[in-house]
Structures are given as C-alpha cells and as structure tokens.
Amino acid sequence: MINCKQATELVLKKEDGKIGLKNRLSLWLHLLLCPLCKLFAKQSQYISKLSKALRENEKGSLTVEEKKEIIQELENTH
C-alpha cells in the first residue's frame, strides 16, 4: 500500500502518462481509500485541463463563459 506522498507523486506522473500498470493499480487502490488524495487527483486533473485550454486559446485569456465554468467546477470539488 502506498502512502499519500507517493500517491501525490503518482497523480502528477499520471497526468503526463508516465506510470506503469503496477503503480496505476496502487494509485487506484489508494484513491479508493483516501478522500483527500482523491480530491487532489480531481483538482490536479482539472488544473491540467484548464492549462491545456489556455495554451490552445489564441487570445491568451478566458471568455466570461469559461470563467463561469471554472468557478462552477471549483465549487463542485468541495
């Protein structure tokens, strides 16, 4: 069983697609049992999604609708 620090590292590596099957399963099991790490994983995934959207956005800024969506998503993660 992995600890929270290891889970955090695996969450970040998973964002880059750099973990193997054994680590993926260990992380999955840990996230089932640890609500704080599960929340971290969800927030990390959302931040990555936003960062990718900003890089792809030619203007370099968010629309009003995108800002509302971000606020709504952040409120739903609590």
C-alpha positions, 0 to 999 in steps of 0.5 A: 500500500502506498502512502499519500506522498507517493500517491501525490507523486503518482497523480502528477506522473499520471497526468503526463502518462508516465506510470506503469500498470503496477503503480496505476493499480496502487494509485487506484487502490489508494484513491479508493481509500483516501478522500483527500488524495482523491480530491487532489487527483480531481483538482490536479486533473482539472488544473491540467485541463484548464492549462491545456485550454489556455495554451490552445486559446489564441487570445491568451485569456478566458471568455466570461463563459469559461470563467463561469465554468471554472468557478462552477467546477471549483465549487463542485470539488468541495 
